Amino acid sequence: MEIVRSLDNIPDWEGCVATIGSFDGIHRGHQALIQTCLDEAEARSLPSVVITFHPHPQQVLRNADRRPIRLLTGVDERAFLIRKFAHIDVLLVLDFNLGFARMNADEFASEVLERHLKVKHVVVGYDHRFGHNREGDADWLEARGSEHGYGVSRLGPVNNEDVPVSSTLIRDHIQSDRLDLANAMLGHAYAVHGKVVHGEQRGQSLNFPTANVEAHLENKLIPNNGVYLTKVDTPAFSSFGMCNIGYRPTFKNGHDITIEVHLFDVPAGKEDLYGVEVIVEFLQKLREEKKFSSVEDLIKQLENDKKTCRAIIENYRDV
């Protein structure tokens, strides 16, 4: 999949099939859109294009007095997940700024879809809206397409237990410790992409060495403080492990949240992970973070946490 960040860099083709959206999280609804785009493209022997935006539109348009939106995925994470689920030809990342936001639906269709992409078919969700003041919707696009020679597929909601899947609801689930529901809606484990950085090496002294992970995305939604069963992917190996998110209250009352992962099965010679890019997938929350009265009590709890993880790992072997 080629990542294109400017309309001027679109490959010279005679047409394509495209789908449009913020695609934050690449959840099951997004996956259905992307797969339909791919199917329609293959049926026409045309390139397939996923159109997304950076920054996320809500980061640009959100009122200053509201809390900043926390994202499920940055562009790189979206690209990673799209590659995981479908063989899309092009990911088009459009710069979403105030000028772009003022573009009306007619201008977006004319400039982006028709002039640059030369679309032959467009795939959208049932509730997708675009253009200034969200004036364009699936009905509008279908009418526009019929006038300009391209078709439109409109997909209905993808439900999880009769509830439509949405990025907003997934964020709510993660922030409310409903990780199981969030992962069910995502269709994959929620993950943080980051780099292993130097910490205080306190885990080493406890015989529970950890990798300190610094998330790449500054406004990434981090799961709530606590201890989690995780799976960590590195360029060299994958391993289950347990992750603590929080302030390490047994040792100090800090203000900076850390993500520390103790890996269970590190191959010999691969112990040094400093500077390594990793993906931490959050599978299940075990308990809340707590302050222990002694280091010995902490070690005893960590040993129990590890036993708990080992006992339930089999439920996640296919993740």
N, C-alpha and C positions, 0 to 999 in steps of 0.2 A: 504494500500500500504506500502510495506516495502522499506526503503531506505538503499541501500547497497553501501558502499564506497570503497570496495576492491574486486578484482576478486577472492581473496582467500575466501571471505565470501559468494560467490554465493551458493544458496541452492543446495542440491544434487538432481538434476532432470534428466530426460532422454531426455529433449529437451525443447525448448521454441520458442516463436515468439518475435522478437525484432525489434525496430526502433531506429534509430541513429540520433543525431543532437545536436546542441548547445541549441536549444529550448528557446532562449532568448525572453521572452514575452508570450510564449504559445499563439501565435496568431492563426487565423483561419486556416492557412496552417498547423501549428503544430497540431492543434486539429484534422484535417483530417488524418494526419499520425498516431496519437495516437489512434483514433477510428478505423482505418483500422487494426492497430496492434492488438487491442483488438478483433475485429471481426475475424481476421485470427486465433488468439489464441483460441477463443471459438469454432470455427469450427473444430479445431484439438484437443480440450480438453487439451490444453497446457498452461503453465504460460505465461503471457504477460510481456515484459520488455521494458522500455524506457531507452536508454543509453544516458547520457549527460555528460558534462565535467565541471570541476572546477579546476583552474580558467577558464574563457572563453578563448578559443584559441587565440583570438585577443589580450588579455591582455598579453599573453606570447610572441606572434610572432610579435606584432606591433613594428615598428621601433621606437627607442627612441626619434627621433626628431618629431614624430607625437603626436598630443594630445591624451591622454588616452581615451579609449572607455568608454562611459557611458552606463551602462547596464539597460535594462528594468526590469530584474528580477534576483535576486540571486537564489541560489539552493533552499532555503527554500520557496521562493515565487513561483518558478516553481513547487515545490512539492504541494504547496497549490492549485495552479490552475489545475494541473493534477488531483488531487483528486476531484476538483469541476466538471471537465468535463468527467472523465472516471474512471472506476474501474480497474486500472492497478495493477498488482500484485507486480512488483518490479521496483523501480527507481534506476538504477545503475549509480552512480556518479564516473567517472574516473578522477584520478588526472592528469591534463594536464600540464606536465612540459616539459623541453627541451628534456629530454630523450624520453618521450612518443612521442613528435613531430617528432623525428627522425625515429620512427617506420614506415616502408613502408606499402603499402596496403596489401601485402602478409602476412607480420608479424601480422598486425592488424586482418585480417580475420582468420589466423591460431590460434593466441593466444587468442584473445578475443571472436570472434564469434564461432569458432569451438571447441577449447579445453575447454574453461571455460563455455561458455553458451550452447554449444551443440545445436546451432540454427537449427530449422527445416524450418523456414521461416523468411525473413528479409523484412522490409518495409522501403523504402527510398524515398526522394523527387527527383523530376526530375533533380534538379541541385546539389544534394548532392555529395560532394567529400571528400575523406579521405586519410590518409596515407601521408608520407613525400612528400612534393611538390604537394600535392593534386592529386596524381597519380591515385587513385582509384575513379571510378564513378559508376553509375548504370549499365552501359554496362559491365564494368569489373566485378562487383559483380554478375551479372546474369551469366556470363561465369564461374566464380569461383563456384557459387552455383550449377550449373549443373554438375560440376566435383565432388563436395563433398556432393551431396545429399540433398540440401535445395533449396527452391524456393525464388524468390525475387519479391516483388510488387513495382512498380515504380509509384508514384502519380504525376500527372501533377500539374501546378500552380493553386492555389486558388486565384481568382481575386476579387478585389473590384472596381467596375466601370471600368472594363476592364484593371485594373492595377494589376499585380501580387503582392500579399501580401508578405512583407519581413520585417524583424526586422530593417534593415537599413532604409527603407522608413518610418517605424513607428517612429524611432528616429528623422528623419528629420521633420516629421509632428509635433511632440511634441515640438521640438526646434523652429519651425516656427509658433507656435500658431495655428496649425490646429488640435486641440484636437479632433474635431468631426471625422476627417478622420482617425486619429490614433485609436480612439476607434472602428470605423467601421472595420478597418483591424484587430484589436485585437479580436473583437467579445466579448469584455467585457470592462469595464471601466479601464483606466490606474490607477494604485494604488501604493501607498507608504506604506510599512509595517514598523512600528516603535514602539517606546515606548514613552509614555507621560512623559515629564521631566519638572522640575521646570523652570519657566521663571521669568519675572519681575512683573507678576500679574497686568500689566497695564490694560488689558482688563476688569478685575474685577472692577476697578475704573470707567470705562466707561459704566458699566452695560452691557458689552458684554464679559463675561468671556470666555477665550479660553484655549484649550489644546495645549501645545507646543509639537510637535511631532518630535522626532529625528529618522531619517531613519536608519534602521539596516545596509543597504548596503552602504559602504563607497563611492563606485563609482557609485551610483544610479543616473540615469537621473531624475532630478527634473524638473517639468514643470517651464516655465518662470515666473518671478515675476508678481504678479497680484492677483486678487480676483476671486475665483472659487466657484461654487456650488459643494458640495461634499456629499458623503455618507460615514459615519464612522461606521465600525463594531468593536465592543468590545466583549469580552467573555460574557458579561451580556446583551447587548442590541445593537441595531442599530439606528442610527439617521441621518437624513439629516442635513446639516450645511453649513456654508460658511467658506472658508479658504483663508487666506492671506499668500502668499509666497513673501518674500522680506526682506527689511532692516528697515522697520518701519521709513520712512523718516520724519514723522511729529514730532517724538520725538528725533531722533538722526540719524546721518549719519553713520551707522555701516558698518562693513565689513563682518559680518556673516549672511548668509541667514537663516531665520527662517520659519518654517511651523506652523502656528497658526490656529486652527480650533475652530469656535464658533458653538456648537451643539444646534439644535433647540429643541429637545425633549429628555431630560435626565430624566429617571425615578427618583422618589424621593428616596433619600438614595444612589444614584449612582453618585453623583456629583464629588466625589474625584477620579480622574483618574490617579493620580501620580503613575508611575511605571507600568501602565496597557499597555498591548500590543494591538495595534489598527491597522486597515487597513483603509487608507484614499483613497477613490475612487474619481477621478476627473471627474466630469460629464460635466461641461460647464464653460468656462471662461466668467466672467461678465465684467471685466474692468481691466485696467492697475493699478499698484500701483502708488499712487501719494502723494505728500506732501501737507498737508492742512495748511492754515494760522492760524487756531485755533482749539482747542480741540472740540469746539462746532460744527464747520464745519465737523470735522471728524465723530462725533457722528451722525450728520444729514445724512452723506453719508452712514454710516453703517446701519442706519435705512432704508434707501432707498434700499441698497443692500439686506437686509433681506426681504423686500417686494418683490423685484424682484425674489429672490430665492423661496419664498412661492408661487409666481404666476406660476413658471415653474416646480415646483417639480412634479406635476401630470404627466409630460412627462417622468418621470424616476421612477415611482412607481414599475416597474417590473425589475429594475436593481438589 
